[in-house]
Amino acid sequence: MKNSLLKTTLPRLTLIAALFAGCFIEPTLHAQNLPMLGDTGREDLSPVMERKLGEEIMLGIRQDKDYIDDEPASEFLNDFGAKLLEAHQEARGDANYDFYFFTVRDTMLNAFALPGGFIGVHSALILAAHSESELASVLAHEIGHVSQRHIARMIGNQKQDALIPIASMILAALLIRASPDAAIAVAMGGEGLAIQRQLDFSQNAEREADRVGLQILRDGHFDPTGMVAFFSRMQNSARGYSDNVPAFLRTHPLTSERIADIQSRIQSETFSKHIDNPDYQLFRARIRVLQDETTQGLIEAKSYFNDQMAQAKATKTVDVNAEYGLAFIAYKQRDFQLAQQYLDLAIKDSGDHPSSVFFTSLQLDILLTSKQNEAALAAAEKALQAFPTSRGIGRQYSDALIANNQVDAAITYLRDQTLLYRKDFLLQAQLAKAYAAAGKEALQHLALAESLALSGAISPAIDQLSIARRSPDGTFYDHAIIDARERDLKERFKDELEVAKKKGE
């Protein structure tokens, strides 16, 4: 990986991970039992406010260059996380969280939970997780943090412990780009006793999340030894760094302790071997390309996949994942002919798995970007039948309609989709794009306002409504909607300012 990436070992996103996955505040937890739901500390941060806080943090994360904004990868990760949640219904916690999983570029093997059910995974961790069971062990652990409301309990104890307020942690996250030293100073501000209590609780919270995660793995029929294998790999990757930190200064318990605890819990159990979805390795191949899209990064990824191809050839086998990776790199380099050749080869060699959404999405991207508009629309219509619930494929279908001057059909399709998925801000952004193509300025900015509001950006959403009102093509009906939405959003914005003011006091 390129050197500049190695220098981002502690970017803003990593600091957020340290703050929200490692800074928990509570005196003690029972060693064997999970805490009773409804702890007094949980009353101080309602699930609604917890979600709003998470959305506010996510707004900044989505604007960060290290946020991987890729629909096929995001869809796979969220579908994978949803399977874990379905297998263990209690994982959504007493607040019935609506989880969202996302990936960020980072060379550290790490993942983190944010308030309200947002879970981030580092790209390096995905590449290091060789099997679905290993990735599941990490996601299940972070789900455990959320379901047990560790962050709410942290804030709930601030009054009695007079510890670091949540505002300081957010401020530290915002400061990290300009001044890492200042950010760390803000994050670590507080009395020594408070910090020690913080560390004590964090260690117990990690053990608790391990236990919840292990139960999720069992119920999801994943191999729990994957947790042991992956923790061991994380331990090896951090050797010479984290193990040199005294135990009393750690927010996480020693990895060796956690491994021993998990091993003791599963040693008497028998498990059937989990068979991975072939899409998992395609997902990892795609992340390998996306983690560094610079010229040098693509060269290094290409070298890696070529080595994999050479090894497969030496053993007279094929490597579909390497073929797909090379196709994706060629697409990124705008060599569409080579991208198509490698993609065709990957599909041919995939045998019983030719209908992957990763293959289909890349095929549509090649056709759309190379302006093969009629072929793109035909392929998109077929893809939509094969993957009717894929919102990424749906976006590409609407792009194909727009490219073929069928803008009204694109608008109709997208409006129907926004009714089905009312909380999807990306769909509203795509609808805005379709309105722009149709020259409908007022509706374009109204859709942009909805997209921003759904993502938590209330003030910019209000600005878009003002632009929509000034648009010359706005109808009486449009203005009625704009007025109603503006009143609603201004009230929400006022409420949030009042809450922030009270917390500041």
N, C-alpha and C positions, 0 to 999 in steps of 0.2 A: 504494500500500500504506500501511496506517496507520502513524503515526509510531512507535508503541511497537514495531512489528516492526522498524523501521529501527534502533532502539536495541539490537537483539540481534545486532549485527554480529559480536560475539565471545562467543557463549554457550558453555556448557560443551561442546556438540557441536562447535563450530568449533575450540575449543582442542584437543579430541581429534583433529580433523583435522590440525591443525598438528603435533601431537606424533607421530602415527602415520603420516601420509602425508608428512611433511616432515623428520622427525628420524631420519636414518639414519647409521650410523656404520661406516665402513670406509675405509681409506686410499685405494685406487685400484680402478678397474675398467678392463678393456680397452675401448678406444674403439670397436672395431667388433664384438667378439664378446661374446656373453652369457657370464656366469661359468660355470665348470664346476660341475655339481651335486655336492654333497657337500663344499663348502668347510669348512675346519676350524671356522669360526665357526658353522656351522649345527648343530654337534653340541651346542651349549650349551643350545638350546631345542628340545625334541622337538616334532614336530607335535601330539602329544596335549596337551602343556603349552601350546603356542601356541593351540590351540583352546579350552582351558579359560580362558586369559587373555582371549580374544575373547568368550567367553560371559559372563565376569564383567563386562566392560565393557558388553556388550549388555544385561545385566540392568539397569544404571543408565540406559542410553539409552532402553529401553522404558518406563521410569517417567517420563521427561522429557516435559514438555508439548509440546515441539517435535517429538517423534517422531510421525510420521503413521501411525496404526494404522488402516489401511483395506484390507480384504481384496481388493477388485477391483483397486485400484492396486498393491498388493503382489504380487498374482498376476501381473499384466501385467509388472511390472518383473522378477520372478524368472524368468518364462518367457522374457523377452527376453534376460536374462543367460544362461540355460541354452542358448539357441540359439548364443550366442557361444562358449560352452564346448564345445558339441558340434561346432562347425565347426573348432575348433583343440584337439584332445584334449590336447596338451601344456600347454594353459593351466592345467590343474589342478595342474601342478607335480609334483615328485617325491613330495610328500606326499599327492597325490590329494585336494585340498581339497574339502570340501562347502560350496559358496558360498551365501551368503544376501545379497540386495540389499534395501536399505530406504531410505526417504525421510525427511528431516527438514526442518522449516520453517526457512528461512534465506534472507536477501536476497542473500547472496554467491554468485557463480557458482563453485561448488566441489563436489568429491566427495572421498572419503577411504576408505582401506583400513585395516581393523583386523586384529589378529592372528587367524589361523585361517580367513580367507576371508569375513569380514563386510565388505560394501562399502556405504557410505552416500552418498546423493546429495542435494544441497540442492534444495529446491523451485524456487528461482529458476533453477537450472541446467536443470531439466527444461523450464521455460517458455521459456528462451532457446534450447534445442536444437530448431530448427525441423523437423528430419528425424530419422528413425531412425538414419541414418548418423552424424549429429552426436552423438546420445546414445551410440551404439555406440562412438564414438571415446573418449569419457570412460570408459565402463565397461571397455573393453578396456585402457585405460591403467592403471586401478586393478587389474584382473585381473593385469596385468604385475607390479605391486608384490607381489601375493600369491604368484604362481607362482614368482617369483625369491627369495622368502623374505627380503625386505629387513628385516623386523622381527626375524626370527630371527638374521639376520646382525648386526644392530645389537646385540642382546643378547649375541651370541657374542663380540663384540669388547670388551665392557665390562671383562672381566678384564684384558686387556692395556692398555687405554686409561684405565681408572679413570674412566669417564664416568658420566653421569647414569643411575642405576638405574631400572629400569622402575617400581619402587614410587613414585618421585618423580613420574613422569608420571601415574600413576593418581591420586596424591594431588592433583596440580594439577587434574586433571579434576573431582575432588570439591570442591575449594576454590573453583572459579570462581564458583559462585552466591553464596557468602557474601562472598568477597573476591577480585575479579579481580586486583588488584595482588599479593596474596599468592600467588595461583596462578601468575602469570607469573614471579614471583621464584623459586618452587620449580622451575618448569619450566626456567628458564634457569640454575639453579645449576650450577656446575662451573667448571673451570679454562679459561682462554682458549684454550689449545692444543687441549683436548678439543673445545671448541665449534667451532673452525676445522676440525678433522678431520671433525666431524659435518656441517658445511656442505658441505665438499668432497664427501663421500660422497653427501649428499642430492642435489646437483646431478647427479652421475653416475647416481644411481638413477632420477631423473626421466627422463633421456635413455634409460636402459635400458628403463623402462616404456613410453616412447613407441615404441620399436622393437618390443617384444613386442606392444603394442596394434596397431601397423600390420600386423603379420603376422596377428593375429586378424581384423582388418577384411578383409584380402585373402581369407583362407580362408572367411569368412562371407559373401562376395560383397556387402559393403557398399562404398559409395563412399569411398575413403580421403581424397578431397579434403574430405570432411566434417570430418575432423580439422583440416585447415588452416583451413576456414571457421569452425569453432567456436573454435579457439585464437585466431583473429583477433578474433572477437567478445569473447572473454574479455579479450584485450589491450585492446580499446577500452573495455570496462567498467571496467578497472582503471587506465586512463590517469590520470596525476596522482597515483596512489597508489603502486603497486608499482614503477613504473619510476623513482621517485625514490629507491628504496632501493639503496645501493651493491651491486654484484654480489657482493662478498666477504661480504656479510651476508645473502645470500639462501639459503633452503633449496631453492628451485626455480630452474632456469636461466631467463634472460630469455626471455619468451614469443617475442620476435622470433627468437631463436636457434633455438628449438625449431621454429618455423614454417619457417624456412629449411632446417633439417635434414630435416624431413619432405618439403618440396617437392622437395628434391634427390633424395630416394629414390623419388618417384612420378612425376617428370616424364617419364620415358621409358616408362612403363607405360600400357596402355590398360585401361579398366574399363567394364563394362556398368552402366547406370544402375540403382540399387536402387529398387524400387517399395515404398513404405511400406505397412504394414498400416493400414487405416483406423482400427483401434482405437488407434493411437498418438496421433492427435489427440484422441480421446475421453479417453484417459489424461491428456493435458495439460490438457484442459478440467476434468477432475475434480480434478487437482492445483491448478489455479488457484483452485478453490473451497476446497479443503482447507487451503491454505496460510494462510488467515486466516478463521476461522469466526465471528469477532466480528460484531456487528450492522453496524458500519461496513465491515468487510472484505467481507461479503456484498453490501452496497450497492455497493461499488466493483467487485466482480466482476460484479454484475448490469449495471452501467453499461458495463463492457467488452464483455460479450456482446451487449447491446443495440446498441452501436456496430457490432459485427461483423454483426449482423442487418441494420442499416440500410445498411451497405456492400454486403451481398449483394443486398438489395432494389434498390439503385440500379443494380446491374449485371444485374438480372433473373436472379439465381442464388439458391441456398439455402446456408445455413451450418448443417449438421447438428451440428457441434461446439458452436456457440453455442446452438442449440436444446437440446442435451443439457445444457449448462452451466446454462441457465436452469431446466431441469427439476430439476436437482440442487439449485440454490439454493432453488427453491420448496419442495422436499422438506425441506431444512434449516430453512426458515422455517415448516414444518408446514402449508403451503398445498397439501394433497394433490391437490385438484381441479386447480389450476393446474399442479402438477408432472406430473400425468397428461396434461394437454392438451399441454404442451411435449414430453413424452416420446413421445406418439403422433405428434406432428408430426415429431420427429427420426427415428422409425422409418420413417414414410411417406417422408420425403425421403432416406433412406439408400440407396434403390434396391436394389442388389445386396448390401447389407450390413446386412440387418435383424436378424441373429441374434447381434449382438455381446453378449459377456458383460456389458459395461457397461450396455447397455439392459436385459438380463434381470435383473441384480442390482438395478438401481434400481426396476424394476417390482415385484420381490418386496418391496423395502423399503417402497415406497408402500403395497402391499396389507397387509403385516404391521403397519406402524405405524398405519395407519388402521383396524385391526381388521377388515379384510375377510378373515376367517380361512379360510372355505371356498374363496374365490377364490384366496387365497394358496397353499393346499395344492395346488389343481389346477394353478396356474401353476408351483409348485415341482417337482411331479412331472414336468411337461413339460420344465422347465429342466434337471432332473437327467439326462434322456435326451439332451438336446442337449449338455450339458457334464458328462459323467460323471466327469471327473477334476478338476473345479473344487471345491476344498475350501471356498471361499467360498459357492458355490451349495449345497454339501452342508450347510453350517452353516444357511443359510436354510431348506433343506428340513426340517432337524430342528426349527428354530424353528416352522415351519408345523405340523409334527406335534404339538409341544407345545401350540401355540395352539388346536389342534383336539382337545385332550384325548387324543391318541394317544401318550402318554408312553412306554409300553412299546416301541412301534414306533421311537420316536426313540432310545431306549437301545440297542435291537438294532442299528439302523443305525450309530450312533456307535461302538459297541464293535467292529463290523466294520471301520470306518474306522480306528480306533486300531491294529488289527492290520495294516492295510495301510501306515499311515504312523506307525510306532512313535516317531518323533522329533518329531512335531508336538504341541507343548505346547498350541496353541490348540484342538485336537480334544479333548484331555483336559479343558480348561476348559469346553468345550461339553458334554462328557459329564457333568461335575460339575453343570452347570446342569440337565441332564435328570434326573439323580438327585435334585436338590433339588425339582424339580417333582413327582417321584414320592414324595417324602417319605422317601427312602432316605439317611438322614443319614450313616451310616458310609461308604457307598460314595461319597457326595458328597465327603467330606473326603479319602478315599483318592485319588479322581480329581484333586482339587486338589493333593494332594501330588505326584502324578505330573507334573502340569502344571508345578509350580514346579521340580521336580527336572530336568525336561527343559530348562527355561529357564536352569538354572544356579543357582537359589536353593535351595541344599541345606538351610541352617538353617531357613528358613520351611517347607520341605517336611517336615522332621522334626516341626515344630510341628503341621502338619496331620495327620500320622500319630497324634500324641498325642491330638488332638481326635477322630479317627476311632475310636481305641481306647475312648474314654470314651462314645461314642455308644451309646444304649440299644438300637438295632436291629442291632448288629453280631453276625454269626453266628460260629460256631467257625471256619469257612472264612475269613471276612473277617479275623478276628484272626490267623490263620496267615499270611495275605498281609501284613498290617500289620507283624507281627513280623519277617518276612523282609526287607521293604523297609526297615524301620527299621535293622536290622543293617547292611544294605548301604549306606544313606545315611550312617549314623554313621561307618562305615569310610572312606567317601569324604571326609567332612568332616574326619576326623582326618588323613588323608593330605594334604589341602590345607593344613591348619594347619601340619603339619610342613614342607611345602615352603615355605610363607610364612615360617616361622621360620628356615629355612636361608638363604633369600634375604636375610632381615633381618640375619643374621650376616655 
